[in-house]
Amino acid sequence: MAPDLGIAEPLAAVLAEQVETHGVPGAAAGLLVGGEPLTACVGVTNVEHPLPLTDTTLFQVASITKTFVSAAVMLLAEDGRLSLEDPVGKHLPDLAGRTGLDTDAITVEHLLSHQAGFDGDHLFVGRIPDSLDQLRDARRLFEPGTGVSYNNAAFSIAGELITAVAETPFEPFVQERLLDPLGIVGFFTADQAITHRVAAPHLVVGAEQAVLRGSGWQPGWELAPVDRAAGGLVTSVDGLLRWARFQLDGRAADGAELLTAASLDRMHRPAATLDRWTEIGLDWFIQHGEGGVALDHGGLTVGYCSVLVLAPEPGVAVVSLTHATNGAAVNQAVRRWALAEHAGIVERDADPDPAVAVDAARFEGRFLYPFAQLTITAGPEPNTLTVTSTRRDDVDGWKPPPDPPMTLAFVDERHAVTTDAVGPQRRTQFGFDADDRAAWMTWGSRRAVRNG
């Protein structure tokens, strides 16, 4: 079927404008509207060896991989081989001894909804052996099921759980039960991807674009085996549009049912609440905009930034993939335009409420975030705070560059938003102790606990 130029041309125009505005080497975007996929691609795969981006060019899609993990678990649940209510220890009996985690208290659902309760980025900042065993040293943030904090390592555990229950490694299970039936060209390793056109990762600073090599927490271009379930999939806009269609109808490329409507609903409905704006499914983030509900998942690895959004009621999906460190602003612009234009959903930055009075002394102090030490001080204006990030001095692994200081203004007594962030607005929630002092805050959907 020929592309609907009434949709495809505006998508291409929006994408081209954003690529130019933010100076990224390129981007690929896609829409699913009325059951038909439409794509637009702008720019090149690599500034050193440029080839045009196409809708089959491969990108690391990072944490969007987690939505494949949830679907794989639901396949095993439909097979009768596990239940979401199962304790993790039922299927991984040696994990408690290896990690010290309470695997009788952590359920499969807790893994998939970011309720497992420990620092899920410890595998990145600790990063010595390629093993879950180092989770023994991960900070415990809350009792399982009593809070929410974005947890990469919970999905690494889920990948190991899938391997144990399916009696086959995680990657071939996903390939055989999901990627192949859906016609998705997707891989987890460089030796598979290298025979296809691949978008290289880039660092963008001002007008300078440079290919990234040997940077960040990844030991090489591909993710290490322990991280693959958390974020290792490599695929394209075409692949993610096929995945989006499956998320809406549960069917394989040949029309056969892969997952029941009940299983899809179970993945897409709330299992936990992150903050006033966001609920969490398995593992979809559920956002309530003006005019409807959108489910989304983003992805971020070293030099790649991606987003996949579903609007189930109108049957619309949006994909935006960039291969640059500053790609989030491009993705947000594409997403907001597409949802407003084709799903009737308007997403906006949250507005602070000037009537909210803030006693800065309740919040001031140090909060340990997985990737930085955060320090909260009184802000430049009344009823504002300043968040300052510095490198952690208590870990030997990856220490990303700290963010510049940012100002927080309050939406209500527990929630605040940045007013001067570079890129998309950031949102935070505070939790308080018995003395009504901030005991923790969320930053990047992760809980940062007071440590000073």
DRENDO-1510 file (C-alpha; in Angstrom, 1 decimal, always signed):
<recs>
REC; n; res; u; v; w
REC; 1; MET; +0.0; +0.0; +0.0 .
REC; 2; ALA; +1.3; +3.5; -0.9 .
REC; 3; PRO; +2.2; +5.8; +2.0 .
REC; 4; ASP; -0.5; +8.3; +3.0 .
REC; 5; LEU; +1.3; +11.5; +2.0 .
REC; 6; GLY; -1.1; +13.5; +4.1 .
REC; 7; ILE; +0.6; +11.9; +7.1 .
REC; 8; ALA; +4.0; +11.0; +5.9 .
REC; 9; GLU; +5.0; +14.4; +4.6 .
REC; 10; PRO; +4.2; +16.3; +7.8 .
REC; 11; LEU; +6.0; +13.6; +9.8 .
REC; 12; ALA; +9.1; +14.0; +7.6 .
REC; 13; ALA; +8.9; +17.8; +8.0 .
REC; 14; VAL; +8.7; +17.7; +11.8 .
REC; 15; LEU; +11.6; +15.2; +11.9 .
REC; 16; ALA; +13.8; +17.3; +9.6 .
REC; 17; GLU; +13.1; +20.4; +11.6 .
REC; 18; GLN; +14.1; +18.7; +14.9 .
REC; 19; VAL; +17.2; +17.2; +13.4 .
REC; 20; GLU; +18.3; +20.6; +12.2 .
REC; 21; THR; +17.4; +22.4; +15.5 .
REC; 22; HIS; +19.2; +20.0; +17.7 .
REC; 23; GLY; +22.2; +19.2; +15.4 .
REC; 24; VAL; +21.9; +15.4; +15.6 .
REC; 25; PRO; +23.4; +13.4; +12.7 .
REC; 26; GLY; +20.1; +11.9; +11.9 .
REC; 27; ALA; +16.9; +10.3; +13.2 .
REC; 28; ALA; +14.2; +7.8; +12.1 .
REC; 29; ALA; +10.6; +8.1; +13.1 .
REC; 30; GLY; +7.4; +6.0; +12.4 .
REC; 31; LEU; +3.7; +6.2; +12.9 .
REC; 32; LEU; +1.1; +3.5; +13.0 .
REC; 33; VAL; -2.3; +5.0; +12.1 .
REC; 34; GLY; -5.3; +3.1; +11.0 .
REC; 35; GLY; -3.3; -0.1; +11.0 .
REC; 36; GLU; -0.8; +1.2; +8.4 .
REC; 37; PRO; +2.9; +2.0; +9.2 .
REC; 38; LEU; +4.4; +5.2; +7.9 .
REC; 39; THR; +8.1; +6.2; +8.4 .
REC; 40; ALA; +10.4; +9.1; +7.8 .
REC; 41; CYS; +14.2; +9.1; +8.0 .
REC; 42; VAL; +16.6; +12.1; +8.0 .
REC; 43; GLY; +20.4; +12.2; +8.0 .
REC; 44; VAL; +23.1; +9.7; +8.0 .
REC; 45; THR; +24.2; +6.6; +9.9 .
REC; 46; ASN; +27.7; +7.8; +10.7 .
REC; 47; VAL; +29.4; +11.2; +10.2 .
REC; 48; GLU; +32.7; +9.5; +9.4 .
REC; 49; HIS; +31.3; +7.0; +6.9 .
REC; 50; PRO; +27.9; +8.4; +6.0 .
REC; 51; LEU; +25.0; +6.3; +4.5 .
REC; 52; PRO; +21.4; +7.5; +4.4 .
REC; 53; LEU; +19.2; +6.4; +7.3 .
REC; 54; THR; +16.4; +4.1; +6.2 .
REC; 55; ASP; +13.4; +2.5; +8.0 .
REC; 56; THR; +15.4; -0.7; +8.4 .
REC; 57; THR; +18.6; +0.9; +9.7 .
REC; 58; LEU; +19.5; -0.7; +13.0 .
REC; 59; PHE; +19.7; +1.3; +16.3 .
REC; 60; GLN; +20.2; +0.2; +19.9 .
REC; 61; VAL; +16.7; +0.6; +21.3 .
REC; 62; ALA; +18.0; +0.1; +24.8 .
REC; 63; SER; +15.3; -0.2; +27.5 .
REC; 64; ILE; +12.5; -0.6; +25.0 .
REC; 65; THR; +13.8; -4.2; +25.2 .
REC; 66; LYS; +12.1; -4.4; +28.6 .
REC; 67; THR; +8.7; -4.5; +26.9 .
REC; 68; PHE; +9.9; -7.6; +25.0 .
REC; 69; VAL; +10.8; -9.2; +28.4 .
REC; 70; SER; +7.4; -8.6; +29.8 .
REC; 71; ALA; +5.8; -10.1; +26.7 .
REC; 72; ALA; +8.1; -13.1; +27.0 .
REC; 73; VAL; +7.1; -13.6; +30.6 .
REC; 74; MET; +3.4; -13.4; +29.6 .
REC; 75; LEU; +4.0; -16.1; +26.9 .
REC; 76; LEU; +5.4; -18.4; +29.7 .
REC; 77; ALA; +2.4; -17.5; +31.9 .
REC; 78; GLU; +0.1; -18.5; +29.1 .
REC; 79; ASP; +2.1; -21.7; +28.7 .
REC; 80; GLY; +1.3; -22.4; +32.4 .
REC; 81; ARG; +5.0; -22.4; +33.3 .
REC; 82; LEU; +5.0; -19.5; +35.7 .
REC; 83; SER; +2.7; -16.9; +37.4 .
REC; 84; LEU; +3.2; -13.2; +37.9 .
REC; 85; GLU; +2.5; -13.8; +41.6 .
REC; 86; ASP; +5.4; -16.4; +41.9 .
REC; 87; PRO; +8.3; -15.4; +44.1 .
REC; 88; VAL; +11.5; -15.2; +42.1 .
REC; 89; GLY; +13.1; -17.8; +44.3 .
REC; 90; LYS; +10.7; -20.4; +43.0 .
REC; 91; HIS; +12.4; -20.3; +39.6 .
REC; 92; LEU; +15.8; -19.1; +40.6 .
REC; 93; PRO; +16.5; -20.9; +43.9 .
REC; 94; ASP; +20.2; -20.0; +44.0 .
REC; 95; LEU; +19.7; -16.3; +43.5 .
REC; 96; ALA; +19.2; -15.4; +47.2 .
REC; 97; GLY; +22.4; -17.0; +48.1 .
REC; 98; ARG; +24.3; -15.3; +45.3 .
REC; 99; THR; +22.9; -11.8; +45.9 .
REC; 100; GLY; +21.5; -11.6; +49.3 .
REC; 101; LEU; +18.2; -10.5; +47.8 .
REC; 102; ASP; +14.9; -11.6; +49.4 .
REC; 103; THR; +13.7; -13.6; +46.5 .
REC; 104; ASP; +10.8; -15.0; +48.5 .
REC; 105; ALA; +9.5; -11.4; +48.9 .
REC; 106; ILE; +10.2; -10.3; +45.3 .
REC; 107; THR; +7.6; -11.5; +42.8 .
REC; 108; VAL; +7.8; -11.8; +39.1 .
REC; 109; GLU; +5.4; -8.8; +38.9 .
REC; 110; HIS; +7.7; -6.8; +41.1 .
REC; 111; LEU; +10.5; -7.4; +38.6 .
REC; 112; LEU; +8.5; -6.2; +35.7 .
REC; 113; SER; +6.9; -3.1; +37.4 .
REC; 114; HIS; +10.0; -1.6; +39.1 .
REC; 115; GLN; +8.9; -2.6; +42.6 .
REC; 116; ALA; +11.8; -4.9; +43.5 .
REC; 117; GLY; +13.2; -2.4; +46.0 .
REC; 118; PHE; +17.0; -2.4; +45.3 .
REC; 119; ASP; +19.3; -0.1; +43.3 .
REC; 120; GLY; +18.8; -1.5; +39.9 .
REC; 121; ASP; +21.7; +0.4; +38.3 .
REC; 122; HIS; +24.4; -1.2; +40.5 .
REC; 123; LEU; +25.4; -3.5; +37.7 .
REC; 124; PHE; +26.4; -0.3; +35.7 .
REC; 125; VAL; +28.2; +1.6; +38.4 .
REC; 126; GLY; +29.8; -1.5; +40.1 .
REC; 127; ARG; +30.6; -3.2; +36.8 .
REC; 128; ILE; +33.4; -5.6; +37.6 .
REC; 129; PRO; +32.2; -9.2; +36.8 .
REC; 130; ASP; +29.5; -9.8; +34.2 .
REC; 131; SER; +27.3; -11.4; +36.8 .
REC; 132; LEU; +24.2; -10.8; +38.9 .
REC; 133; ASP; +26.3; -11.8; +41.9 .
REC; 134; GLN; +27.5; -8.3; +42.4 .
REC; 135; LEU; +23.9; -7.3; +43.4 .
REC; 136; ARG; +25.0; -8.4; +46.9 .
REC; 137; ASP; +26.5; -4.9; +47.2 .
REC; 138; ALA; +23.5; -3.0; +45.7 .
REC; 139; ARG; +21.7; -0.6; +48.0 .
REC; 140; ARG; +18.3; -1.7; +49.4 .
REC; 141; LEU; +15.9; +1.2; +48.9 .
REC; 142; PHE; +12.6; -0.2; +50.2 .
REC; 143; GLU; +10.9; -3.5; +50.9 .
REC; 144; PRO; +9.7; -5.2; +47.7 .
REC; 145; GLY; +6.3; -4.1; +46.6 .
REC; 146; THR; +6.2; -1.0; +48.8 .
REC; 147; GLY; +7.6; +1.6; +46.4 .
REC; 148; VAL; +8.7; +2.2; +42.8 .
REC; 149; SER; +12.2; +2.9; +41.5 .
REC; 150; TYR; +13.3; +2.2; +38.0 .
REC; 151; ASN; +15.3; -1.0; +38.0 .
REC; 152; ASN; +17.5; -2.2; +35.2 .
REC; 153; ALA; +18.9; -5.2; +37.1 .
REC; 154; ALA; +15.4; -6.5; +37.8 .
REC; 155; PHE; +15.1; -7.1; +34.1 .
REC; 156; SER; +18.5; -8.8; +34.1 .
REC; 157; ILE; +17.0; -11.1; +36.7 .
REC; 158; ALA; +13.9; -11.5; +34.6 .
REC; 159; GLY; +16.1; -12.6; +31.7 .
REC; 160; GLU; +17.8; -15.2; +33.8 .
REC; 161; LEU; +14.3; -16.3; +35.0 .
REC; 162; ILE; +13.1; -16.7; +31.5 .
REC; 163; THR; +16.2; -18.8; +30.7 .
REC; 164; ALA; +15.5; -21.0; +33.7 .
REC; 165; VAL; +11.7; -21.5; +33.0 .
REC; 166; ALA; +11.9; -21.8; +29.2 .
REC; 167; GLU; +15.0; -24.1; +29.5 .
REC; 168; THR; +16.6; -22.1; +26.7 .
REC; 169; PRO; +18.7; -18.9; +26.8 .
REC; 170; PHE; +16.8; -15.6; +26.9 .
REC; 171; GLU; +18.0; -14.3; +23.5 .
REC; 172; PRO; +16.9; -17.3; +21.3 .
REC; 173; PHE; +13.6; -17.5; +23.3 .
REC; 174; VAL; +12.8; -13.9; +22.3 .
REC; 175; GLN; +14.0; -14.6; +18.8 .
REC; 176; GLU; +11.9; -17.7; +18.3 .
REC; 177; ARG; +8.7; -16.7; +20.2 .
REC; 178; LEU; +8.5; -13.0; +19.3 .
REC; 179; LEU; +10.9; -11.6; +16.8 .
REC; 180; ASP; +10.6; -14.3; +14.1 .
REC; 181; PRO; +6.7; -14.6; +14.3 .
REC; 182; LEU; +6.4; -10.8; +14.0 .
REC; 183; GLY; +8.9; -10.5; +11.2 .
REC; 184; ILE; +11.1; -8.2; +13.3 .
REC; 185; VAL; +14.7; -8.0; +12.2 .
REC; 186; GLY; +16.4; -7.7; +15.6 .
REC; 187; PHE; +19.6; -8.8; +17.3 .
REC; 188; PHE; +21.5; -8.7; +20.6 .
REC; 189; THR; +25.1; -9.0; +19.3 .
REC; 190; ALA; +27.4; -7.0; +17.1 .
REC; 191; ASP; +28.4; -10.0; +14.9 .
REC; 192; GLN; +24.7; -10.3; +14.0 .
REC; 193; ALA; +24.1; -6.6; +13.4 .
REC; 194; ILE; +27.3; -5.9; +11.5 .
REC; 195; THR; +25.9; -7.5; +8.3 .
REC; 196; HIS; +23.1; -4.9; +8.2 .
REC; 197; ARG; +23.0; -1.1; +7.9 .
REC; 198; VAL; +23.7; +0.2; +11.5 .
REC; 199; ALA; +23.4; +3.7; +12.9 .
REC; 200; ALA; +26.6; +4.5; +14.9 .
REC; 201; PRO; +26.4; +6.3; +18.3 .
REC; 202; HIS; +27.4; +9.9; +18.4 .
REC; 203; LEU; +28.3; +12.6; +20.9 .
REC; 204; VAL; +26.9; +16.1; +20.1 .
REC; 205; VAL; +28.4; +19.1; +21.7 .
REC; 206; GLY; +27.3; +22.4; +20.2 .
REC; 207; ALA; +27.9; +22.1; +16.4 .
REC; 208; GLU; +30.4; +19.2; +16.8 .
REC; 209; GLN; +29.3; +15.6; +16.1 .
REC; 210; ALA; +31.6; +12.8; +16.9 .
REC; 211; VAL; +31.3; +9.0; +16.7 .
REC; 212; LEU; +31.5; +7.5; +20.2 .
REC; 213; ARG; +33.9; +4.6; +20.9 .
REC; 214; GLY; +34.7; +2.9; +24.1 .
REC; 215; SER; +32.6; +5.2; +26.2 .
REC; 216; GLY; +30.3; +4.8; +29.2 .
REC; 217; TRP; +29.4; +1.6; +31.0 .
REC; 218; GLN; +29.3; -0.7; +28.0 .
REC; 219; PRO; +32.5; -2.8; +27.5 .
REC; 220; GLY; +32.0; -2.6; +23.7 .
REC; 221; TRP; +29.4; -1.6; +21.2 .
REC; 222; GLU; +27.0; -4.4; +22.2 .
REC; 223; LEU; +25.6; -4.8; +25.7 .
REC; 224; ALA; +27.1; -7.5; +27.9 .
REC; 225; PRO; +25.1; -10.6; +28.4 .
REC; 226; VAL; +23.9; -9.7; +31.9 .
REC; 227; ASP; +22.4; -6.4; +30.5 .
REC; 228; ARG; +20.7; -7.7; +27.4 .
REC; 229; ALA; +17.3; -8.3; +28.9 .
REC; 230; ALA; +17.5; -4.9; +30.4 .
REC; 231; GLY; +18.4; -3.1; +27.2 .
REC; 232; GLY; +20.3; -5.0; +24.6 .
REC; 233; LEU; +17.9; -5.2; +21.6 .
REC; 234; VAL; +19.1; -3.8; +18.3 .
REC; 235; THR; +16.3; -3.2; +15.7 .
REC; 236; SER; +14.8; -0.5; +13.5 .
REC; 237; VAL; +11.8; +1.8; +13.1 .
REC; 238; ASP; +10.2; -0.9; +10.9 .
REC; 239; GLY; +10.9; -3.5; +13.7 .
REC; 240; LEU; +9.3; -1.3; +16.4 .
REC; 241; LEU; +6.3; -0.5; +14.3 .
REC; 242; ARG; +5.7; -4.2; +14.0 .
REC; 243; TRP; +6.1; -4.5; +17.7 .
REC; 244; ALA; +3.6; -1.7; +18.3 .
REC; 245; ARG; +1.0; -3.4; +16.1 .
REC; 246; PHE; +1.5; -6.6; +18.1 .
REC; 247; GLN; +1.0; -4.6; +21.3 .
REC; 248; LEU; -2.3; -3.4; +20.0 .
REC; 249; ASP; -3.7; -6.7; +18.6 .
REC; 250; GLY; -1.6; -9.5; +20.0 .
REC; 251; ARG; -1.1; -11.1; +16.5 .
REC; 252; ALA; +1.8; -12.4; +14.5 .
REC; 253; ALA; +2.6; -11.3; +11.0 .
REC; 254; ASP; +0.5; -14.1; +9.6 .
REC; 255; GLY; -2.5; -13.2; +11.8 .
REC; 256; ALA; -2.1; -16.0; +14.3 .
REC; 257; GLU; -2.7; -15.0; +17.9 .
REC; 258; LEU; +0.6; -14.8; +19.9 .
REC; 259; LEU; -0.8; -13.3; +23.1 .
REC; 260; THR; -4.4; -13.1; +24.3 .
REC; 261; ALA; -6.2; -9.8; +24.8 .
REC; 262; ALA; -6.2; -10.6; +28.6 .
REC; 263; SER; -2.4; -10.8; +28.6 .
REC; 264; LEU; -2.0; -7.6; +26.7 .
REC; 265; ASP; -4.4; -5.9; +29.1 .
REC; 266; ARG; -2.4; -7.2; +32.0 .
REC; 267; MET; +0.8; -5.7; +30.6 .
REC; 268; HIS; -0.8; -2.4; +29.9 .
REC; 269; ARG; -2.8; -1.7; +33.0 .
REC; 270; PRO; -1.3; -0.1; +36.1 .
REC; 271; ALA; +0.5; -2.3; +38.6 .
REC; 272; ALA; +2.1; +0.5; +40.6 .
REC; 273; THR; +2.2; +4.4; +40.8 .
REC; 274; LEU; +5.4; +6.2; +40.3 .
REC; 275; ASP; +4.2; +9.8; +40.9 .
REC; 276; ARG; +1.2; +12.1; +40.2 .
REC; 277; TRP; +1.9; +11.9; +36.5 .
REC; 278; THR; +2.8; +8.3; +35.8 .
REC; 279; GLU; +1.6; +4.8; +36.6 .
REC; 280; ILE; +3.6; +1.7; +35.8 .
REC; 281; GLY; +2.4; -1.5; +34.0 .
REC; 282; LEU; +4.5; -4.4; +32.9 .
REC; 283; ASP; +6.7; -2.6; +32.0 .
REC; 284; TRP; +4.9; +0.2; +30.2 .
REC; 285; PHE; +4.8; +3.7; +31.6 .
REC; 286; ILE; +1.2; +5.0; +31.6 .
REC; 287; GLN; +0.8; +8.7; +31.0 .
REC; 288; HIS; -2.5; +10.6; +31.3 .
REC; 289; GLY; -2.5; +13.5; +28.9 .
REC; 290; GLU; -5.2; +15.9; +27.8 .
REC; 291; GLY; -7.6; +13.8; +25.7 .
REC; 292; GLY; -6.4; +10.3; +26.5 .
REC; 293; VAL; -3.9; +7.9; +27.8 .
REC; 294; ALA; -0.6; +7.0; +26.2 .
REC; 295; LEU; +1.7; +4.1; +27.1 .
REC; 296; ASP; +5.4; +4.6; +26.5 .
REC; 297; HIS; +8.9; +3.3; +27.0 .
REC; 298; GLY; +12.1; +5.1; +26.3 .
REC; 299; GLY; +15.5; +3.8; +25.8 .
REC; 300; LEU; +19.0; +5.2; +26.4 .
REC; 301; THR; +22.4; +3.6; +25.9 .
REC; 302; VAL; +25.7; +5.3; +25.1 .
REC; 303; GLY; +25.0; +7.5; +22.1 .
REC; 304; TYR; +21.4; +6.2; +21.4 .
REC; 305; CYS; +18.1; +7.7; +22.5 .
REC; 306; SER; +14.7; +6.2; +21.6 .
REC; 307; VAL; +11.0; +6.2; +22.4 .
REC; 308; LEU; +8.0; +4.0; +21.6 .
REC; 309; VAL; +4.5; +5.3; +22.4 .
REC; 310; LEU; +1.1; +3.5; +22.2 .
REC; 311; ALA; -2.3; +5.2; +22.2 .
REC; 312; PRO; -4.4; +2.1; +22.5 .
REC; 313; GLU; -7.9; +3.7; +22.2 .
REC; 314; PRO; -7.4; +5.3; +18.8 .
REC; 315; GLY; -4.9; +2.5; +17.8 .
REC; 316; VAL; -2.0; +4.9; +17.2 .
REC; 317; ALA; +1.7; +4.3; +17.8 .
REC; 318; VAL; +4.7; +6.5; +17.6 .
REC; 319; VAL; +8.4; +5.6; +17.3 .
REC; 320; SER; +11.4; +7.9; +17.3 .
REC; 321; LEU; +15.0; +6.8; +17.2 .
REC; 322; THR; +18.1; +8.9; +17.4 .
REC; 323; HIS; +21.8; +8.0; +17.5 .
REC; 324; ALA; +23.0; +11.0; +19.5 .
REC; 325; THR; +23.4; +11.9; +23.2 .
REC; 326; ASN; +21.0; +14.8; +22.9 .
REC; 327; GLY; +18.3; +12.9; +21.0 .
REC; 328; ALA; +15.7; +13.1; +23.8 .
REC; 329; ALA; +14.5; +16.6; +22.6 .
REC; 330; VAL; +14.0; +15.3; +19.1 .
REC; 331; ASN; +12.0; +12.3; +20.3 .
REC; 332; GLN; +9.8; +14.4; +22.6 .
REC; 333; ALA; +8.9; +16.8; +19.8 .
REC; 334; VAL; +8.0; +14.0; +17.4 .
REC; 335; ARG; +6.0; +12.2; +20.1 .
REC; 336; ARG; +4.0; +15.3; +21.1 .
REC; 337; TRP; +3.3; +16.3; +17.5 .
REC; 338; ALA; +2.1; +12.8; +16.5 .
REC; 339; LEU; -0.1; +12.2; +19.6 .
REC; 340; ALA; -1.8; +15.6; +19.2 .
REC; 341; GLU; -2.2; +15.3; +15.5 .
REC; 342; HIS; -3.3; +11.6; +15.2 .
REC; 343; ALA; -4.5; +10.5; +18.7 .
REC; 344; GLY; -6.1; +13.7; +20.0 .
REC; 345; ILE; -3.7; +13.5; +23.1 .
REC; 346; VAL; -2.0; +16.7; +24.1 .
REC; 347; GLU; +1.1; +16.4; +26.3 .
REC; 348; ARG; +2.6; +19.4; +28.0 .
REC; 349; ASP; +5.3; +20.3; +30.5 .
REC; 350; ALA; +3.9; +20.6; +34.0 .
REC; 351; ASP; +3.4; +24.1; +35.3 .
REC; 352; PRO; +4.6; +24.9; +38.8 .
REC; 353; ASP; +2.0; +26.3; +41.2 .
REC; 354; PRO; +3.2; +29.7; +42.6 .
REC; 355; ALA; +0.8; +29.3; +45.6 .
REC; 356; VAL; +2.8; +26.3; +47.0 .
REC; 357; ALA; +4.9; +27.5; +49.9 .
REC; 358; VAL; +8.2; +25.7; +50.4 .
REC; 359; ASP; +10.4; +25.5; +53.5 .
REC; 360; ALA; +13.7; +24.8; +51.9 .
REC; 361; ALA; +15.1; +23.4; +55.2 .
REC; 362; ARG; +12.8; +20.4; +54.9 .
REC; 363; PHE; +14.5; +19.4; +51.6 .
REC; 364; GLU; +18.1; +20.6; +51.9 .
REC; 365; GLY; +20.7; +17.8; +52.1 .
REC; 366; ARG; +22.4; +15.1; +50.1 .
REC; 367; PHE; +20.6; +12.3; +48.2 .
REC; 368; LEU; +22.4; +9.3; +46.7 .
REC; 369; TYR; +21.2; +8.7; +43.1 .
REC; 370; PRO; +22.6; +5.7; +41.2 .
REC; 371; PHE; +24.6; +7.8; +38.8 .
REC; 372; ALA; +25.5; +10.9; +41.0 .
REC; 373; GLN; +25.4; +12.5; +44.4 .
REC; 374; LEU; +22.6; +15.0; +44.4 .
REC; 375; THR; +22.7; +18.0; +46.7 .
REC; 376; ILE; +19.5; +20.0; +47.4 .
REC; 377; THR; +19.8; +23.7; +48.5 .
REC; 378; ALA; +17.5; +26.7; +48.5 .
REC; 379; GLY; +16.8; +27.9; +45.0 .
REC; 380; PRO; +17.3; +31.3; +43.4 .
REC; 381; GLU; +13.7; +32.4; +43.9 .
REC; 382; PRO; +11.3; +31.9; +46.8 .
REC; 383; ASN; +9.7; +28.5; +46.9 .
REC; 384; THR; +12.3; +26.9; +44.6 .
REC; 385; LEU; +15.2; +24.5; +45.2 .
REC; 386; THR; +18.5; +23.9; +43.3 .
REC; 387; VAL; +19.7; +20.3; +42.5 .
REC; 388; THR; +23.4; +20.0; +42.1 .
REC; 389; SER; +25.0; +16.8; +40.8 .
REC; 390; THR; +28.5; +15.6; +41.5 .
REC; 391; ARG; +30.3; +12.4; +40.7 .
REC; 392; ARG; +29.9; +9.6; +43.2 .
REC; 393; ASP; +33.0; +8.8; +45.2 .
REC; 394; ASP; +31.8; +5.5; +46.7 .
REC; 395; VAL; +31.9; +3.4; +43.5 .
REC; 396; ASP; +34.8; +2.3; +41.3 .
REC; 397; GLY; +32.8; +1.7; +38.1 .
REC; 398; TRP; +31.1; +4.0; +35.6 .
REC; 399; LYS; +30.8; +7.6; +36.7 .
REC; 400; PRO; +28.9; +9.6; +34.0 .
REC; 401; PRO; +29.5; +13.4; +33.7 .
REC; 402; PRO; +27.3; +15.2; +36.2 .
REC; 403; ASP; +24.4; +17.3; +35.1 .
REC; 404; PRO; +24.5; +21.1; +35.4 .
REC; 405; PRO; +22.7; +22.6; +38.4 .
REC; 406; MET; +18.9; +22.7; +37.9 .
REC; 407; THR; +16.1; +24.7; +39.5 .
REC; 408; LEU; +13.0; +22.9; +40.9 .
REC; 409; ALA; +9.7; +24.6; +41.3 .
REC; 410; PHE; +6.7; +22.9; +43.0 .
REC; 411; VAL; +3.5; +21.6; +41.4 .
REC; 412; ASP; +2.2; +20.5; +44.8 .
REC; 413; GLU; +3.7; +19.8; +48.2 .
REC; 414; ARG; +5.4; +16.5; +47.1 .
REC; 415; HIS; +6.0; +17.1; +43.4 .
REC; 416; ALA; +8.3; +19.5; +41.6 .
REC; 417; VAL; +9.6; +20.1; +38.1 .
REC; 418; THR; +12.7; +21.6; +36.6 .
REC; 419; THR; +12.4; +25.1; +35.1 .
REC; 420; ASP; +15.8; +25.4; +33.4 .
REC; 421; ALA; +16.8; +21.8; +32.4 .
REC; 422; VAL; +18.7; +21.3; +29.1 .
REC; 423; GLY; +16.4; +19.1; +27.1 .
REC; 424; PRO; +13.0; +17.8; +28.3 .
REC; 425; GLN; +11.6; +18.8; +31.6 .
REC; 426; ARG; +12.5; +16.6; +34.6 .
REC; 427; ARG; +10.0; +15.7; +37.3 .
REC; 428; THR; +10.6; +14.6; +40.9 .
REC; 429; GLN; +8.6; +13.4; +43.9 .
REC; 430; PHE; +9.7; +13.7; +47.5 .
REC; 431; GLY; +9.0; +11.3; +50.4 .
REC; 432; PHE; +9.2; +12.4; +54.0 .
REC; 433; ASP; +10.2; +10.8; +57.3 .
REC; 434; ALA; +8.5; +11.0; +60.7 .
REC; 435; ASP; +10.1; +14.4; +61.3 .
REC; 436; ASP; +8.5; +15.7; +58.0 .
REC; 437; ARG; +11.9; +16.0; +56.4 .
REC; 438; ALA; +12.6; +14.8; +52.9 .
REC; 439; ALA; +13.9; +11.3; +53.2 .
REC; 440; TRP; +14.1; +10.5; +49.5 .
REC; 441; MET; +13.4; +12.0; +46.1 .
REC; 442; THR; +12.9; +10.5; +42.6 .
REC; 443; TRP; +15.2; +11.6; +39.8 .
REC; 444; GLY; +15.0; +9.9; +36.4 .
REC; 445; SER; +12.3; +7.7; +37.8 .
REC; 446; ARG; +14.8; +6.3; +40.3 .
REC; 447; ARG; +14.7; +6.8; +44.1 .
REC; 448; ALA; +17.6; +8.8; +45.6 .
REC; 449; VAL; +17.7; +8.3; +49.4 .
REC; 450; ARG; +19.0; +10.9; +51.8 .
REC; 451; ASN; +22.6; +10.3; +52.9 .
REC; 452; GLY; +23.4; +13.6; +54.4 .
</recs>
